[in-house]
């Protein structure tokens, strides 16, 4: 067994199970250490019992590495896999129909893992593609990407796509909708991306008329493909109330401009609320069911969105990420 893959698989299970982040980091760090070593050295250290002499490898991760090198499935992995992911529902037929995820983050902004690791996790889940949507520059708290950094990321993605084919990383961004409805990135650079998710992250308590105009301006922008987490609410922890806006006007604009309304699957967001999701469906909107993952294990959160979509009568044909990568990019490029 490949010890690097085993360590990363354990980290995925820990994330899905909601285990403490320090534990996840321990397995990811051990995977990075082993990945840098020649295969022969790993085997020699297993035989000599010297793995723990390496910085970043402790007693537990060393035992996992030894089991993998010696061809045994580590008991740690077996136990995690048998327990499953608590609280994640069965997403049903809609989840089975999804071909990819249109809203994900890497360590280029506020995600916790490299692009390749996110892509490998998506591929392991059976996805055909992943849209990489790191944040835009004004969201400094999330290390948003300047135009220069985003251009460098495009080169990295191109190289990874050669390596990971036929799986594809589609280029994208979660671009901030600024107070006047304009987008927080170079317009010419946005033209180069496969999919653009536009979201409000600031001034969330703006009065409803101004927020409505802000969102309408963004939705009318021909480079926007998905309206992200439209109310901005948080339903766990200290919580955060919904932003107020004329939902019928905004969703009607989404339909007219063929912008998908995101069904955000993060457990603390679950945005939009069911009443608004039903309204968007009644108005004939398209949807994108997304994980908004900031770590590989969070890619498995899509069933949360699928359950809510099914409850609200959203049909498979209305969900853009049931499309193939080619069809998705063709749809996104038509605007």
N, C-alpha and C positions, 0 to 999 in steps of 0.2 A: 504494500500500500504506500502511496505517496504521502509522507508525513506532513508536507506543507498543505496539501489538500485536506487532509484529515483535521489539522489544526484549524484551518479556516472554516471547515464544516462545523466543527464544534462551536466556534465563535458565532456562526449563523444561528445555531440552535439556541445558544445562550441569549442572543438578541431577541429572538422570537419569544423566548420564555420570560423575557423581562428581567433577566438576571442583572446584577450590578455591573456598571460599565467597566469598573476596574478589572473584573474577571474576563470580560470580553477582550479588553486591551491586552491582557496577559497572553491570551492565545494568539491574537493577531501579531503581537510582538514576537512571540516564539516562532510563528510561521515566517516572519520576515528574516529572523536570524538564520533559520535553517535554509531558507531559499538562497542565501548568500554563500552557503558552504558547499564545497564539492561533495558529491554523493558519497565518495569513498570516506571522507572525513566523518560524515554523519554516521556511517556504519561502524567505523573504528571507535568513535566515541561511545556508541551504544555498547559495543563489546567491552570497552574499558570502563564503562560507567562514569564517564567524565562530561556528560552533557551539561550538568548543572554548573560546571566551571565557566560556561559561556554566559555572558551578561544577557539577561532577558529570558533565560530558561530556568524554571524552577523544578521542584520535585514532581509536581503534577504533570506539567507539560513534557518533562523528560520521559515520564512513564508512557505517555501517549505516543511520543516519537519512537520509543523503543518498541512498543507493540506494533506500530505501523511498519517500521523497518523489518521486523521479524515476521511480517505477514499476518498478524492477528488484528482483528477489529478491536480497537481499544474499548475497554469496559465503560470508560467515561462517555464515549460517543454512543455506545449501545444504550446506555441508560437514558441519555438525553433524547435520543430518537424515539425510544419507547414511550416516553412521557408525552410527546407531542407538544404543540404550542397551545398553552392554556388560553382560553378566551377567544381565539380566532375562529370565527364561524365557518361553516361550509358555504362557499360562495355560489354553489349551484351551477346551473348551466351557463349563466352569464360569466362567471369566473372562468369556466372552461373555455369560453369563446374568446377571451382576451388574448391577444397576440403579443402585447408589450405594455409598457408603462411610460406615460408621457410627462412625468414630473418626478425627477430624481436629482439628488445632490451628491457631489463628491467632495474630497478634501481640498479641492480648488476653491471652494467657498466655505460653507459651514457644515459640510458633511464630514464623516469621520474616516472615510476609506478612499483609497486611490480609485481612479476611474476603472482600471482593469478589474479590480476586485469587485466593484459594483456590477460590472458587465458579466463577470463569471458567475456571480450569484444569480443574476437574472437568467442567464442561460441554464443554470442548474434547476431553476424553477420551471423550465420549459418555455420561457419566453423566446420569441424570435428577435426581439430588439428592445432597446432601452433608449429613451430620449434623455440626454444629459442636459439638465436645466439649472445650472448653478446661478447664483444671484447676480444682479447688476450692481454697478459701482457705488451708488449712493447708499446702499444698505451696508455701511461700513462695519456694523456689528457682526455681519455675516461674511465679512471678507469678500464683498462683491467684486466681480471681475471688471477691471477696466477694459477698454477696447483692445489695448495691447495684450493683456493677459488672455482675453477671449480668443484673439487670433492665434496665440501660442497653443491654446487648448485645442483649436481646430486641427492643428498639425499633429498633436498627440493623438487625437481621435482617429485621424486618417491612418496613422501608423498602426494603431490598435485594431482597426477594422481589417487590415490586411492579415493580421495575426489571428483574429477571432472568427473570421468568415467560416460559415455563412451567417453566424450571428452578427448583428449590426448595432453599433452605437450611433444613434441619430443625433445630429448637432442641434443644440437649442439653448434656451436661457429662460429663467424666470425673471422677467423684466419688471421693475417697479413701475406702477402707474403713479406718476407725479401728481401734485395737487391740481394742476391744470389739465390733467388727462394725457399729457404727453408721456413718452416712454423714455426710460433712463438708459439709453444706449444709442450709439451711433446708428442712424437709420440705414446707412449703406451696409453696415455690418449685419444688422438684423436681416437684410435681404439675403445674406449668404447662409442663414441658418435653416435647418429643416423644419423645426417647430418652435413657435414662440408662445410661451405661457405668460400672460400679463396679470399681475396681482397688485392689490393695494396693501402696503405694509406700514404706512404712516398716516397720521391725522385720521385715525379710524373713527373718531367721534365727530367728524365734519358734519354739519347740518345736512339733512336729507336732500334738499334741492341741489346743493353744491356737490355732494357725493354722487348723485344721479348724473349730473352733467359731466363730472370727472370720468365716470365709468362709461358713459355713452361716447365720449370723445375717444377713449381708449379702444372700445369695441369697434368703432368706425375706422380705426387705423388699419390699413390693408395688410400690415405685417403681423397682426395679432391672430392667433389661431385658437387659443384656449383662454377663457377667463378663469383665473385661479381663485380658489377658496373665497367666494364672493362676499361673504359677510365678515370674514376675519375673526369669527368667534372662536373661543376656546371653552370647552365644556368640562375640563377637569382641572385639578389643582385650584389655584385662586380664580380661574376662569376669566373670561373676557366677553362682554356683551357683543351682540351683533352690531355691525354698522347699519345705519338706516339709509335706505334709498328706495326709489320707485322701482320695485322688482319687475313689475309688468313691463315698464318701459325698457329696462335694461335687457330683460330676456327677449323681448320682441326685437330689439336691436341685434342681439346675438343670433336670433333666427334669420333676420334679414341679411346680416353680413356673414352668415355661415361661420360663426364663432362658437366653438363648443363650450358648454358650461361644465366646469370641472366638478366631479363628485370626489371630494378629497377624502381619502380613506384613513388618514391619521386618526387614531382613537381620540386624541384630544381636540380634534377639529370637527370631523364628521360634518363637513360643510358642503353644500347648503343644508339647512334644516329641512325636514321632510315637507313642510308646507310649501317651501320655496321650490324644492325639487319637483313636487307635483305640479306647481304652477309652470315651471320651465317645460315640463313634459307636455302639459296641456297646450302650451303655446307653440309646440313643435320644434323645440331646440334639439340640437345634437349635444352629446355629452362625451366627456373623457373621464374614465374611472382611473384615478391615479393614487399611488402610494404616498407621494411627497416624501420618499425615503431619504433619510440622511445617514443611513448605515445599511449594509447588505441585508441584515436580517429583517429590516423594516419593509423590504420589497414584498414580503409575504403578507402585508396588511391589506392587499387589494380586496379580499373577501368582505371586509367591513363595508366598503363602498358598494360592492356587488349586491349584498343583502339589502341595503337601503334602496338601491336603484330598482331592484326587483319588487320590493314592497310598494314602491311608488309608480309602478307600471312602466318603467323604462324598458324598451325592447332592444334586443341585440343590435338590430340594424341602425339604431340611433347612436351607438357608442363607437367613437372613431377609432379607439385602440382595439377593436375587433378586426380592423383592416390589417392587411399585410403592410410591411414597411414601405414597399413601393407605392401602394395605394394611399397610405397615410401621407407620405411626402407629396404625392401628386395632389391630394386634397388640400394640404396645407399651402402648397405653392400656387393654387389657382387664384388666390386673392391678389 
